[in-house]
Amino acid sequence: MSLYNLNKARESEISDLAAWYADTFCPSPQQVLPQLIAEELGITYSLGDYRGKFDGLIENNRGFFHIYLHGKDTDNLYAPRLRFTFGHELGHYIIDDHRNTLLLPTTPVHGSVNTLDSSIETEREADLFAACLLLPEDRIKRDLFRRKFNFALVDEISRKYNVSLTATLLRFIALGNHPLMMVCSKAGKLKWLRYSHDFPFQRIHTGPGNEIPPDTCAGEYFSDGTKYLNKTEKVFSEDWFVLWKTSDQRRQLFEHCIYQESQQQVISVLWEA
């Protein structure tokens, strides 16, 4: 099952590329500023209210690139969502395959929406680039050295680097320092998932209509509205996953939910106890 992981070699390639740009233009301990990198690369940008048609869009005009960022009057370039959007659009320019496609006169202009559920590989690559750019590998590894994974650590890193929880989790998964899965469910159905390559389970035990398992924290929320706010709960492997070996039964997992009620969705973070 993918929905929608990249292969490990491509993840590593994108991570290294993002780290080079972060370290070259925003060396530690400076916070990575996408706007600074854009200026150094000669890319212009603007912030405006595009009525939700897109979060970000990069336009090629005869070899000159401009990035449009969707934001309201109260937004600024230091807001976590806008920082991720900016990094995503920079990824479309910096990743060679993406830039070469943009340079083709037949390539249509299209905007990006940062929901992490795109089935388009270039969008997933740009998402990963943004996470790796804002959370450079060497800096994150220093922060995580000899520290046991828990959700409080995710929250700490998110605040330190001024990025969203989902972007931070995407980065943790790519780093692979701890087996981890992120499952997004919307209106009670599986929407997408990401997992580190060493996570022991991959196939979600979904219902006939792609419903998520009921005996999980996310399942309880969609069933009766139960919320475990700021709490990590214990579940078992068979609650979430299709198991192929009897020895995998009763393996204990932690589940921590991020509730995004305005979008009718929940992101479940899963890791082994």
Stockholm file with secondary structure:
# STOCKHOLM 1.0

chainA/1-273         MSLYNLNKARESEISDLAAWYADTFCPSPQQVLPQLIAEELGITYSLGDYRGKFDGLIENNRGFFHIYLHGKDTDNLYAPRLRFTFGHELGHYIIDDHRNTLLLPTTPVHGSVNTLDSSIETEREADLFAACLLLPEDRIKRDLFRRKFNFALVDEISRKYNVSLTATLLRFIALGNHPLMMVCSKAGKLKWLRYSHDFPFQRIHTGPGNEIPPDTCAGEYFSDGTKYLNKTEKVFSEDWFVLWKTSDQRRQLFEHCIYQESQQQVISVLWEA
#=GR chainA/1-273 SS CCSSCCCHHHHHHHHHHHHHHHHHHSCTTSCCCHHHHHHHHTCEEEEECCTTSCSEEEEEETTEEEEEEECCTTCCTTSHHHHHHHHHHHHHHHSHHHHHHHHSTTCCCCCBCCSSCCCCHHHHHHHHHHHHHHSCHHHHHHHHTTCCCCHHHHHHHHHHHTCCHHHHHHHHHHHTSSCCEEEEEETTEEEEEEECTTCSCCCBCCCTTSBCCSSSHHHHHHHHCCCCTTCEEEEEHHHHBCCSSGGGTTCEEEEEEEEEGGGTEEEEEEEEC
#=GC SS_cons         CCSSCCCHHHHHHHHHHHHHHHHHHSCTTSCCCHHHHHHHHTCEEEEECCTTSCSEEEEEETTEEEEEEECCTTCCTTSHHHHHHHHHHHHHHHSHHHHHHHHSTTCCCCCBCCSSCCCCHHHHHHHHHHHHHHSCHHHHHHHHTTCCCCHHHHHHHHHHHTCCHHHHHHHHHHHTSSCCEEEEEETTEEEEEEECTTCSCCCBCCCTTSBCCSSSHHHHHHHHCCCCTTCEEEEEHHHHBCCSSGGGTTCEEEEEEEEEGGGTEEEEEEEEC
//
